């Protein structure tokens, strides 16, 4: 439920198409067996909330979805492009194919308050961009792989426009409310 690519945006685009959805939430893939799915009608959206809020989006739920498709427990699923690229490179799910992609947006970014001193912001950007030339360093390589990054890129507001759709999606799903 806290993953833009694997939950929020998929639900948003289905709702934009006026899909009649029944939302069922599971906290682990073990809770969602074939027997439970057979009782569902219309389009049922099953969320695997495997690592909600743990460290941000860990991607665990995306692999739960892929396993559910592979086992025949799910007909389709929503995953991020970095996960899709990874499984294509590894050849780990050859029986699964893509049939639709959402408009793109920057998945990961660092945002700061406008009050941040320009020289400090520039030094921070330079530090991140310098990691592109240090990908052979085991620590940097591991961090980039964990984030599904090939390189750091400095973008303009143009590339960040996709967040407008994410904001609308989060607003529609009441995810912007402070629930504490």
C-alpha positions as protocol buffer text, in pm:
chain_id: "A"
residue {
  index: 1
  type: UNK
  ca { x: 0 y: 0 z: 0 }
}
residue {
  index: 2
  type: UNK
  ca { x: 299 y: 239 z: 35 }
}
residue {
  index: 3
  type: UNK
  ca { x: 459 y: 161 z: -302 }
}
residue {
  index: 4
  type: UNK
  ca { x: 392 y: 410 z: -582 }
}
residue {
  index: 5
  type: UNK
  ca { x: 486 y: 167 z: -858 }
}
residue {
  index: 6
  type: UNK
  ca { x: 333 y: -151 z: -716 }
}
residue {
  index: 7
  type: UNK
  ca { x: 14 y: -21 z: -555 }
}
residue {
  index: 8
  type: UNK
  ca { x: -73 y: 349 z: -558 }
}
residue {
  index: 9
  type: UNK
  ca { x: -41 y: 418 z: -930 }
}
residue {
  index: 10
  type: UNK
  ca { x: -192 y: 86 z: -1042 }
}
residue {
  index: 11
  type: UNK
  ca { x: -502 y: 151 z: -834 }
}
residue {
  index: 12
  type: UNK
  ca { x: -515 y: 510 z: -959 }
}
residue {
  index: 13
  type: UNK
  ca { x: -514 y: 408 z: -1327 }
}
residue {
  index: 14
  type: UNK
  ca { x: -770 y: 131 z: -1270 }
}
residue {
  index: 15
  type: UNK
  ca { x: -999 y: 382 z: -1097 }
}
residue {
  index: 16
  type: UNK
  ca { x: -952 y: 629 z: -1383 }
}
residue {
  index: 17
  type: UNK
  ca { x: -1086 y: 355 z: -1613 }
}
residue {
  index: 18
  type: UNK
  ca { x: -1386 y: 313 z: -1380 }
}
residue {
  index: 19
  type: UNK
  ca { x: -1293 y: -44 z: -1289 }
}
residue {
  index: 20
  type: UNK
  ca { x: -1523 y: -197 z: -1030 }
}
residue {
  index: 21
  type: UNK
  ca { x: -1271 y: -305 z: -767 }
}
residue {
  index: 22
  type: UNK
  ca { x: -1289 y: -506 z: -450 }
}
residue {
  index: 23
  type: UNK
  ca { x: -974 y: -438 z: -248 }
}
residue {
  index: 24
  type: UNK
  ca { x: -841 y: -722 z: -36 }
}
residue {
  index: 25
  type: UNK
  ca { x: -531 y: -671 z: 175 }
}
residue {
  index: 26
  type: UNK
  ca { x: -290 y: -941 z: 288 }
}
residue {
  index: 27
  type: UNK
  ca { x: 10 y: -890 z: 512 }
}
residue {
  index: 28
  type: UNK
  ca { x: 193 y: -1188 z: 367 }
}
residue {
  index: 29
  type: UNK
  ca { x: 166 y: -1399 z: 52 }
}
residue {
  index: 30
  type: UNK
  ca { x: 68 y: -1700 z: 267 }
}
residue {
  index: 31
  type: UNK
  ca { x: -268 y: -1536 z: 346 }
}
residue {
  index: 32
  type: UNK
  ca { x: -367 y: -1534 z: -23 }
}
residue {
  index: 33
  type: UNK
  ca { x: -429 y: -1886 z: -145 }
}
residue {
  index: 34
  type: UNK
  ca { x: -617 y: -2010 z: -452 }
}
residue {
  index: 35
  type: UNK
  ca { x: -924 y: -2096 z: -243 }
}
residue {
  index: 36
  type: UNK
  ca { x: -971 y: -1739 z: -126 }
}
residue {
  index: 37
  type: UNK
  ca { x: -924 y: -1597 z: -476 }
}
residue {
  index: 38
  type: UNK
  ca { x: -1187 y: -1829 z: -627 }
}
residue {
  index: 39
  type: UNK
  ca { x: -1454 y: -1669 z: -406 }
}
residue {
  index: 40
  type: UNK
  ca { x: -1386 y: -1319 z: -545 }
}
residue {
  index: 41
  type: UNK
  ca { x: -1603 y: -1151 z: -809 }
}
residue {
  index: 42
  type: UNK
  ca { x: -1533 y: -885 z: -1072 }
}
residue {
  index: 43
  type: UNK
  ca { x: -1185 y: -738 z: -1045 }
}
residue {
  index: 44
  type: UNK
  ca { x: -1027 y: -799 z: -708 }
}
residue {
  index: 45
  type: UNK
  ca { x: -719 y: -604 z: -616 }
}
residue {
  index: 46
  type: UNK
  ca { x: -505 y: -803 z: -377 }
}
residue {
  index: 47
  type: UNK
  ca { x: -234 y: -609 z: -198 }
}
residue {
  index: 48
  type: UNK
  ca { x: 64 y: -786 z: -49 }
}
residue {
  index: 49
  type: UNK
  ca { x: 162 y: -547 z: 229 }
}
residue {
  index: 50
  type: UNK
  ca { x: 483 y: -738 z: 299 }
}
residue {
  index: 51
  type: UNK
  ca { x: 709 y: -455 z: 414 }
}
residue {
  index: 52
  type: UNK
  ca { x: 478 y: -156 z: 459 }
}
residue {
  index: 53
  type: UNK
  ca { x: 659 y: 133 z: 622 }
}
residue {
  index: 54
  type: UNK
  ca { x: 958 y: -84 z: 709 }
}
residue {
  index: 55
  type: UNK
  ca { x: 1231 y: 110 z: 530 }
}
residue {
  index: 56
  type: UNK
  ca { x: 1023 y: 277 z: 263 }
}
residue {
  index: 57
  type: UNK
  ca { x: 948 y: 58 z: -35 }
}
residue {
  index: 58
  type: UNK
  ca { x: 1168 y: -251 z: -7 }
}
residue {
  index: 59
  type: UNK
  ca { x: 1025 y: -419 z: -318 }
}
residue {
  index: 60
  type: UNK
  ca { x: 942 y: -741 z: -131 }
}
residue {
  index: 61
  type: UNK
  ca { x: 573 y: -709 z: -225 }
}
residue {
  index: 62
  type: UNK
  ca { x: 662 y: -695 z: -595 }
}
residue {
  index: 63
  type: UNK
  ca { x: 827 y: -1037 z: -572 }
}
residue {
  index: 64
  type: UNK
  ca { x: 526 y: -1169 z: -377 }
}
residue {
  index: 65
  type: UNK
  ca { x: 312 y: -1055 z: -672 }
}
residue {
  index: 66
  type: UNK
  ca { x: 541 y: -1220 z: -926 }
}
residue {
  index: 67
  type: UNK
  ca { x: 534 y: -1545 z: -728 }
}
residue {
  index: 68
  type: UNK
  ca { x: 153 y: -1528 z: -711 }
}
residue {
  index: 69
  type: UNK
  ca { x: 134 y: -1493 z: -1090 }
}
residue {
  index: 70
  type: UNK
  ca { x: 385 y: -1774 z: -1141 }
}
residue {
  index: 71
  type: UNK
  ca { x: 184 y: -2007 z: -913 }
}
residue {
  index: 72
  type: UNK
  ca { x: -144 y: -1918 z: -1087 }
}
residue {
  index: 73
  type: UNK
  ca { x: -287 y: -1748 z: -776 }
}
residue {
  index: 74
  type: UNK
  ca { x: -303 y: -1408 z: -951 }
}
residue {
  index: 75
  type: UNK
  ca { x: -397 y: -1320 z: -1308 }
}
residue {
  index: 76
  type: UNK
  ca { x: -192 y: -998 z: -1323 }
}
residue {
  index: 77
  type: UNK
  ca { x: 8 y: -767 z: -1102 }
}
residue {
  index: 78
  type: UNK
  ca { x: 170 y: -428 z: -1078 }
}
residue {
  index: 79
  type: UNK
  ca { x: 547 y: -389 z: -1034 }
}
residue {
  index: 80
  type: UNK
  ca { x: 799 y: -116 z: -1096 }
}
residue {
  index: 81
  type: UNK
  ca { x: 1012 y: -88 z: -1407 }
}
residue {
  index: 82
  type: UNK
  ca { x: 1335 y: -144 z: -1211 }
}
residue {
  index: 83
  type: UNK
  ca { x: 1200 y: -479 z: -1087 }
}
residue {
  index: 84
  type: UNK
  ca { x: 1080 y: -564 z: -1439 }
}
residue {
  index: 85
  type: UNK
  ca { x: 1422 y: -484 z: -1588 }
}
residue {
  index: 86
  type: UNK
  ca { x: 1593 y: -687 z: -1316 }
}
residue {
  index: 87
  type: UNK
  ca { x: 1385 y: -999 z: -1378 }
}
residue {
  index: 88
  type: UNK
  ca { x: 1435 y: -966 z: -1754 }
}
residue {
  index: 89
  type: UNK
  ca { x: 1812 y: -943 z: -1704 }
}
residue {
  index: 90
  type: UNK
  ca { x: 1812 y: -1240 z: -1466 }
}
residue {
  index: 91
  type: UNK
  ca { x: 1561 y: -1442 z: -1668 }
}
residue {
  index: 92
  type: UNK
  ca { x: 1391 y: -1532 z: -1340 }
}
residue {
  index: 93
  type: UNK
  ca { x: 1025 y: -1517 z: -1456 }
}
residue {
  index: 94
  type: UNK
  ca { x: 1024 y: -1615 z: -1825 }
}
residue {
  index: 95
  type: UNK
  ca { x: 655 y: -1718 z: -1809 }
}
residue {
  index: 96
  type: UNK
  ca { x: 544 y: -1362 z: -1721 }
}
residue {
  index: 97
  type: UNK
  ca { x: 508 y: -1085 z: -1979 }
}
residue {
  index: 98
  type: UNK
  ca { x: 425 y: -716 z: -1964 }
}
residue {
  index: 99
  type: UNK
  ca { x: 98 y: -595 z: -2116 }
}
residue {
  index: 100
  type: UNK
  ca { x: 80 y: -227 z: -2004 }
}
residue {
  index: 101
  type: UNK
  ca { x: 307 y: 47 z: -1868 }
}
residue {
  index: 102
  type: UNK
  ca { x: 205 y: 365 z: -1694 }
}
residue {
  index: 103
  type: UNK
  ca { x: 345 y: 704 z: -1790 }
}
residue {
  index: 104
  type: UNK
  ca { x: 692 y: 742 z: -1642 }
}
residue {
  index: 105
  type: UNK
  ca { x: 802 y: 945 z: -1343 }
}
residue {
  index: 106
  type: UNK
  ca { x: 1118 y: 975 z: -1135 }
}
residue {
  index: 107
  type: UNK
  ca { x: 1090 y: 696 z: -879 }
}
residue {
  index: 108
  type: UNK
  ca { x: 1364 y: 808 z: -641 }
}
residue {
  index: 109
  type: UNK
  ca { x: 1481 y: 1160 z: -573 }
}
residue {
  index: 110
  type: UNK
  ca { x: 1617 y: 1382 z: -305 }
}
residue {
  index: 111
  type: UNK
  ca { x: 1409 y: 1692 z: -236 }
}
residue {
  index: 112
  type: UNK
  ca { x: 1503 y: 1978 z: -8 }
}
residue {
  index: 113
  type: UNK
  ca { x: 1345 y: 2289 z: 136 }
}
residue {
  index: 114
  type: UNK
  ca { x: 1390 y: 2603 z: -70 }
}
residue {
  index: 115
  type: UNK
  ca { x: 1569 y: 2750 z: 232 }
}
residue {
  index: 116
  type: UNK
  ca { x: 1864 y: 2509 z: 188 }
}
residue {
  index: 117
  type: UNK
  ca { x: 2178 y: 2706 z: 115 }
}
residue {
  index: 118
  type: UNK
  ca { x: 2268 y: 2675 z: -258 }
}
residue {
  index: 119
  type: UNK
  ca { x: 2634 y: 2592 z: -194 }
}
residue {
  index: 120
  type: UNK
  ca { x: 2535 y: 2303 z: 37 }
}
residue {
  index: 121
  type: UNK
  ca { x: 2279 y: 2174 z: -215 }
}
residue {
  index: 122
  type: UNK
  ca { x: 2537 y: 2191 z: -494 }
}
residue {
  index: 123
  type: UNK
  ca { x: 2796 y: 2002 z: -287 }
}
residue {
  index: 124
  type: UNK
  ca { x: 2539 y: 1733 z: -209 }
}
residue {
  index: 125
  type: UNK
  ca { x: 2453 y: 1698 z: -581 }
}
residue {
  index: 126
  type: UNK
  ca { x: 2822 y: 1681 z: -673 }
}
residue {
  index: 127
  type: UNK
  ca { x: 2877 y: 1407 z: -412 }
}
residue {
  index: 128
  type: UNK
  ca { x: 2593 y: 1197 z: -550 }
}
residue {
  index: 129
  type: UNK
  ca { x: 2692 y: 1250 z: -913 }
}
residue {
  index: 130
  type: UNK
  ca { x: 3054 y: 1160 z: -831 }
}
residue {
  index: 131
  type: UNK
  ca { x: 2933 y: 811 z: -734 }
}
residue {
  index: 132
  type: UNK
  ca { x: 2863 y: 741 z: -1103 }
}
residue {
  index: 133
  type: UNK
  ca { x: 3239 y: 715 z: -1161 }
}
residue {
  index: 134
  type: UNK
  ca { x: 3288 y: 500 z: -850 }
}
residue {
  index: 135
  type: UNK
  ca { x: 3052 y: 212 z: -928 }
}
residue {
  index: 136
  type: UNK
  ca { x: 3339 y: -34 z: -891 }
}
residue {
  index: 137
  type: UNK
  ca { x: 3360 y: 55 z: -522 }
}
residue {
  index: 138
  type: UNK
  ca { x: 3181 y: -239 z: -352 }
}
residue {
  index: 139
  type: UNK
  ca { x: 2986 y: -17 z: -110 }
}
residue {
  index: 140
  type: UNK
  ca { x: 2864 y: 223 z: -379 }
}
residue {
  index: 141
  type: UNK
  ca { x: 2789 y: -65 z: -614 }
}
residue {
  index: 142
  type: UNK
  ca { x: 2583 y: -244 z: -345 }
}
residue {
  index: 143
  type: UNK
  ca { x: 2387 y: 72 z: -258 }
}
residue {
  index: 144
  type: UNK
  ca { x: 2306 y: 142 z: -624 }
}
residue {
  index: 145
  type: UNK
  ca { x: 2196 y: -218 z: -683 }
}
residue {
  index: 146
  type: UNK
  ca { x: 1975 y: -208 z: -373 }
}
residue {
  index: 147
  type: UNK
  ca { x: 1804 y: 103 z: -509 }
}
residue {
  index: 148
  type: UNK
  ca { x: 1787 y: -31 z: -865 }
}
residue {
  index: 149
  type: UNK
  ca { x: 2007 y: 255 z: -984 }
}
residue {
  index: 150
  type: UNK
  ca { x: 2239 y: 258 z: -1282 }
}
residue {
  index: 151
  type: UNK
  ca { x: 2349 y: 616 z: -1223 }
}
residue {
  index: 152
  type: UNK
  ca { x: 2253 y: 938 z: -1048 }
}
residue {
  index: 153
  type: UNK
  ca { x: 2097 y: 1201 z: -1273 }
}
residue {
  index: 154
  type: UNK
  ca { x: 2031 y: 1567 z: -1203 }
}
residue {
  index: 155
  type: UNK
  ca { x: 1687 y: 1655 z: -1338 }
}
residue {
  index: 156
  type: UNK
  ca { x: 1485 y: 1969 z: -1394 }
}
residue {
  index: 157
  type: UNK
  ca { x: 1128 y: 2036 z: -1289 }
}
residue {
  index: 158
  type: UNK
  ca { x: 1021 y: 1894 z: -1626 }
}
residue {
  index: 159
  type: UNK
  ca { x: 1119 y: 1540 z: -1527 }
}
residue {
  index: 160
  type: UNK
  ca { x: 946 y: 1579 z: -1191 }
}
residue {
  index: 161
  type: UNK
  ca { x: 602 y: 1648 z: -1343 }
}
residue {
  index: 162
  type: UNK
  ca { x: 506 y: 1283 z: -1295 }
}
residue {
  index: 163
  type: UNK
  ca { x: 472 y: 1357 z: -925 }
}
residue {
  index: 164
  type: UNK
  ca { x: 158 y: 1557 z: -1007 }
}
residue {
  index: 165
  type: UNK
  ca { x: -15 y: 1228 z: -1096 }
}
residue {
  index: 166
  type: UNK
  ca { x: 125 y: 1057 z: -787 }
}
residue {
  index: 167
  type: UNK
  ca { x: -8 y: 1343 z: -573 }
}
residue {
  index: 168
  type: UNK
  ca { x: -354 y: 1304 z: -732 }
}
residue {
  index: 169
  type: UNK
  ca { x: -341 y: 928 z: -674 }
}
residue {
  index: 170
  type: UNK
  ca { x: -240 y: 966 z: -310 }
}
residue {
  index: 171
  type: UNK
  ca { x: -509 y: 1230 z: -258 }
}
residue {
  index: 172
  type: UNK
  ca { x: -774 y: 1000 z: -413 }
}
residue {
  index: 173
  type: UNK
  ca { x: -665 y: 712 z: -186 }
}
residue {
  index: 174
  type: UNK
  ca { x: -654 y: 932 z: 127 }
}
residue {
  index: 175
  type: UNK
  ca { x: -283 y: 868 z: 171 }
}
residue {
  index: 176
  type: UNK
  ca { x: -194 y: 1232 z: 239 }
}
residue {
  index: 177
  type: UNK
  ca { x: -380 y: 1245 z: 567 }
}
residue {
  index: 178
  type: UNK
  ca { x: -174 y: 1237 z: 884 }
}
residue {
  index: 179
  type: UNK
  ca { x: -305 y: 926 z: 1059 }
}
residue {
  index: 180
  type: UNK
  ca { x: -101 y: 950 z: 1375 }
}
